[in-house]
Amino acid sequence: MEEPATILYIEDDPASRRLVQRVLGSRGYNVHVAADGLEGISLARETKPNLILMDINLPSMDGREITTRLRSIPHFAHTPIVALTANHSPGSRELALAAGCTGFLTKPIDVSVFPGQVKDFLQGRIEPLAVEEKSTHLEKHAQNLVERLEHKINEMEAANKRLRELDRLKSDFIIMVSHELRTPLTLISGYAHLLDEQLKQTKEETLPAAMISGVAEGLTLGVGRMREVVNEIIKVARIASGTLDLALGPVRLSVIIQDLCQEYEETLKKRSLNLQVGDLERLPVIEGDGVQLKSAVENVLGNAIKYTPDGGSIFIVGRTVGDAIDIIIRDTGIGIPASEHRRIFDQFYTLGQIEHHSTSKSAFMGGGLGLGLAIAKGIIEGHNGRIWVESERRDMDALPGSTFHILLPTDQSTQKVNL
């Protein structure tokens, strides 16, 4: 008894694959399917099909390129390869035949005649292509291959450049995390050692209250800073994985900003920074997660403080834009280069050299993990909002400043707001 023919169908559309499998499977054929070119070539080597059905418009490698590749493998030099495509454009058939296809069928298939067409190609049917046409379309196919190769090379170069940049950012991040954690660890270790020495030296049963209070304050400071670092890493990991949970409720942004101004009061006074806040009381209540939104605004405000020299000014105003609120935070700082406007919101990205990294988050040009703006972006976009920056340039002398916009919808049931 003759074994049933094996047919390989390379097609990225699941519905088309299922239909062909059912139609040809009901006729006794052994049908294998592949969703893309690389999988198809691998499956062809494995199954050694008697006939290959090939979609033309495939991702990564199109059907003509796959056919050319298969024809270069000795086993498939004479295997029937039939284009099965919805592309009816002029020249499509000729290009497929010039690339090495045995025949050309169009979709949607007619299930009443399709099995007979497949049988004809299995029995040796070959669709002819005039020598002149073959030469012309073969040249065009070669040109297409070169263009696609050039495009792929450009894509690979861009991808490699991005990978190198990510590798650098990863190395910088590891250095910054080490620095950020080492400082509070040194603090904790130092105070613990001091406490131990005092316990050994004192003859009294108890230490002075002032001594205990100072040590406890130092230990608490170190542990708190370590907790901040860990929480930042956890938060950005949740944002990246899409698992940031939002506890939605009514939120007054005026209250959030008022609280932040009070928290930064000592830093602002120490650095002689002038913070001016507009009338935010008239802004409508929005739907959101108050804790997360406070974290987002805090990171943007903290960024403005960090990159504004002592004696500079920071302005916060708000306005209603349609069904959204636009919170604007402007500073008189060093500014941001136009080429960096998008990249500053990337995870781990830090503007400037990490050699000057400082664990102080409030000092001018102070340090951090490069996660603040990425966290702010993740939280705001999690609220269907948008964040962007406007700045002419980076100039340490002229101080052009930066303006950050936080655009948030008042109601989370609305669609994402547009810039």
Buried (B, 14 or more C-beta within 10 A) or exposed (E): EEEBBBBBBBBBBEEBBEBBBEBBEEBEBBBBBBBBBBBBBEBBEEBEBBBBBBBBEBEEBBBBBBBBBBBEEEEBEEBBBBBBBEBEEEEBBBBBBBBBBBBBBBBEBEEEEBBEBBBBBBEEBEBEBEEEBBEBBBEBBEEBBEEBEEEEEEEEEEEEEEEEEEEEBEEBBEEBBEBBBEBBBEBBEBBBEBBEEBEEEEEEEEBEEEBEEBBEEBBEBBBEBBEBBEEBBEBBEBBEEEEBEBEEEEBBBBBBBBBBBEEBEEBBEEBEBEBEBBEBEEBEBBBBBBEBBBBBBBBBBBBBBBBBBEEBBBBBBBEEEEEBBBBBBBBBBBBBBEEBBEBBBBBBBBBEEBEEBBBEBBBBBBBBBBBBBBBBBBBBBBBBBBBBBBBEEBBEEEBBBBBBBBBBBBEBEEEEBEE
